[in-house]
Amino acid sequence: TVTVATIDDAVLDSAATETLPLVVGGVTGNGGIIDNEFAPTATSKTITITEDAAGVTTGAGTTSAATYRFGWADFGITDANVGDTLSVKIITGPASGALQFFNGSSWVSAVGLTITQAQVTANNLRFVPAANESGDSSFASAGVGNLKNDYASFTFQGVDNGGNLSSTATLTVDVKPVADTPTVSTTNFTKATLFTTSWEAADTGLSQAVLNPDSASAPNGTSTSYTATTTLSGWTRVDSPDSYAGGTNSFEIWSVGDRMYSQSAVYMNLTSGAPGGGSNWVELNNADDAGAKTQTLGIERNVITTAGHVYDMSFSYAGRNGFSTDYSKITVLVGGVKVASYASVSANDSLNWETIHFSFVGNGSSQAIRIITDPLAFNSSGRGAMIDNIVLTEAQGALAGNAVSGTKTEIALTGYVNGALADTDTSEVLSYTFSSLPAGANVVTTAHPSGFTVTGGSVTVPAAEFASAKLQLLSSYSGDLTIGVTTTSTEPNASSATSSSQNLTFTILSGMGADGYDHLNGGNVGTSGTPDNNNTINGGSNNDWIDGGVGNDTISGGSGNDVLIGGQGNDNLTGGAGADTFKWSLSDNGTTASPAVDTVTDFGTAAYTSGGDRLDLRDLLTGESAATLDKFVHFNYDSATGNTTIYISVTGAFTAGNGVATNPTNVTNNDVQQIVLSGVNLTSGFTTDLQVINDLIAKGKLITD
């Protein structure tokens, strides 16, 4: 019998198979087999987990990404010695995230610890990325850390139960970015009615007997002069200025059943009031007769406005029966600035009730709204205009045609939309999508002044450009508008997340206008609520007289034979159907350094008596005569645009005899006004300015002194 003991040589051998000799001395002796003990091996690896995901699949199976639990296979530690108990020793920790070990009561740093395979398998070793951080090959920056090619790494060694150590290996952890859902909020304002005025008992707080004190002896009297107070139904009586001295200041109240004296000196029985109104209304007028006659010069009230909100006032209007528009003209002022004028006529035997409106933009302060009689002619008994059913509404939105020379409507979006990323480590990019846009709408920015690609009524704007983003609509659009707003976050690997959609509502007001014989004036109320003088004015279906005043205005006459005055500034004029007159007044022009440029979009070329349009320059030019007009006016047709441009010197600084084929320097150095006739060639068949001028005069299309 030979007994052989195993002798530990305390030397780590290679993993190669070796043949060990057995040596026996004599018949009976002792021998030994010297062991070969191998160290474990560890393999450098890369694992990928998903940022903020509920679970991931790695070499160790499905685990939580928020606190990733390592599997033993993640380390690649093996040992050639069957039966050895293995562990992992953490040498250095990660620079990003935390590597932690559960010691039975709490999670502690795993750096420097030796952790058994059983402890790893029991989910006691974890990696915790910082919230929302990530790093993998989708990022452009090389290296290890947040937003780099790899997120984290640490070094380790394998250890067996004999204390044998492997060489040092590296475990790299990549965190795949996942977009977090961004936030979005919108600011909306529900359209509100601020006040209504009907002049009825419930509205005034007075009984009908006070408002219309008919007696048994005079059951069908005329108007009532209410003088007890200077305020009624929230309005304060305006008593000055009085351009036609005399008359008794009061609220002149008419009621159904009264008799109204007409221009033809016949009493008309008032059988009904304004449509939708009650029994009472007020007349604005200016009387004389040494104070014996009642007059109401105007009414005024203050309204606290919100900066940027739009306000629309509508009311029923009727001119005094039988009197011309010279008597029935009224003017509306906001903050002391003229916004609109209006005049219409009624027959001798009836009141022609119309609903008119005007709009303005709030400036964030208390603004006085004043409606006054503003006649061109006076009657000693006071003859003016009836006013009833006054309603003021407030909304968020804009006045139509407030941008791009009146051709577009724009609303800055930054005051109404707020979006934000949940992940703020700069890995994600935010964008805004606006949906349900009407036809012709877009969003424009400083970098994209022509807008973005619109697909299915939606447009997407990067957050980097949102500070200058404006919703842009066609100027013809008016009414209530609701669009959808969503925000989207996108990671470098194209992972994206979209917020829930929010609605954004606007009201687009069409400016001011009415049907009837209109006299409309543009004033100083613009998109910011400050006097920027840019107006959109729309006439009605009959003969209108419209003056845009100062500023870049957009004026449309509608049907009928209208008179359109752009006033100072660069204006856009559309006559509409009918024989229209485009008129320029003294000082409407610009300067030689910066000429005013007005555009007529639909100038009719037929003779004026045949329904064509005409130009009235008599108040703009000074010192002209039929023989010298070509020193004041020059014509040039541009075949590329199809437009004729009329160059004007108000003082006759051009050289006589200019041809129409070119623009000589004696014109371009001296013109102060340009009139662009879109799509019209006035020079066809002519070679000189004087020939064109004579043709226009012969057709009644040019008015001069």
Secondary structure as UniProt FT lines:
FT   STRAND          4..7
FT   STRAND          31..34
FT   STRAND          45..50
FT   TURN            51..52
FT   STRAND          56..58
FT   TURN            59..60
FT   STRAND          61..63
FT   TURN            66..67
FT   STRAND          68..69
FT   HELIX           72..74
FT   TURN            75..76
FT   TURN            82..83
FT   STRAND          86..92
FT   STRAND          98..102
FT   STRAND          107..109
FT   TURN            111..112
FT   STRAND          114..116
FT   HELIX           117..121
FT   TURN            122..123
FT   STRAND          125..128
FT   TURN            131..132
FT   TURN            137..138
FT   STRAND          141..144
FT   TURN            146..147
FT   STRAND          148..150
FT   STRAND          152..160
FT   TURN            161..162
FT   STRAND          169..176
FT   STRAND          183..186
FT   STRAND          192..197
FT   HELIX           201..204
FT   HELIX           208..211
FT   TURN            219..220
FT   STRAND          224..226
FT   STRAND          231..232
FT   TURN            233..234
FT   STRAND          235..238
FT   STRAND          248..249
FT   STRAND          251..255
FT   TURN            256..257
FT   STRAND          259..261
FT   TURN            263..264
FT   STRAND          267..269
FT   TURN            275..276
FT   STRAND          280..284
FT   HELIX           289..291
FT   STRAND          294..295
FT   STRAND          298..304
FT   TURN            307..308
FT   STRAND          309..319
FT   HELIX           325..328
FT   STRAND          330..334
FT   TURN            335..336
FT   STRAND          337..342
FT   TURN            348..349
FT   STRAND          354..361
FT   STRAND          366..373
FT   TURN            380..381
FT   STRAND          385..399
FT   TURN            400..401
FT   TURN            404..407
FT   STRAND          408..412
FT   TURN            414..416
FT   STRAND          417..420
FT   STRAND          429..435
FT   TURN            439..440
FT   STRAND          442..444
FT   TURN            449..450
FT   TURN            456..457
FT   STRAND          458..462
FT   HELIX           463..468
FT   STRAND          470..474
FT   TURN            475..476
FT   STRAND          479..490
FT   TURN            492..493
FT   STRAND          496..498
FT   STRAND          502..509
FT   STRAND          512..513
FT   STRAND          518..521
FT   TURN            527..528
FT   STRAND          536..538
FT   STRAND          544..547
FT   STRAND          554..556
FT   STRAND          563..565
FT   STRAND          572..574
FT   STRAND          581..583
FT   TURN            586..587
FT   STRAND          596..600
FT   HELIX           608..610
FT   STRAND          614..616
FT   TURN            618..620
FT   TURN            626..628
FT   HELIX           629..631
FT   STRAND          633..638
FT   TURN            639..642
FT   STRAND          643..648
FT   TURN            650..651
FT   TURN            656..657
FT   HELIX           665..668
FT   TURN            669..670
FT   STRAND          673..677
FT   TURN            678..679
FT   TURN            684..685
FT   HELIX           689..698
FT   TURN            699..700
FT   STRAND          702..703
//
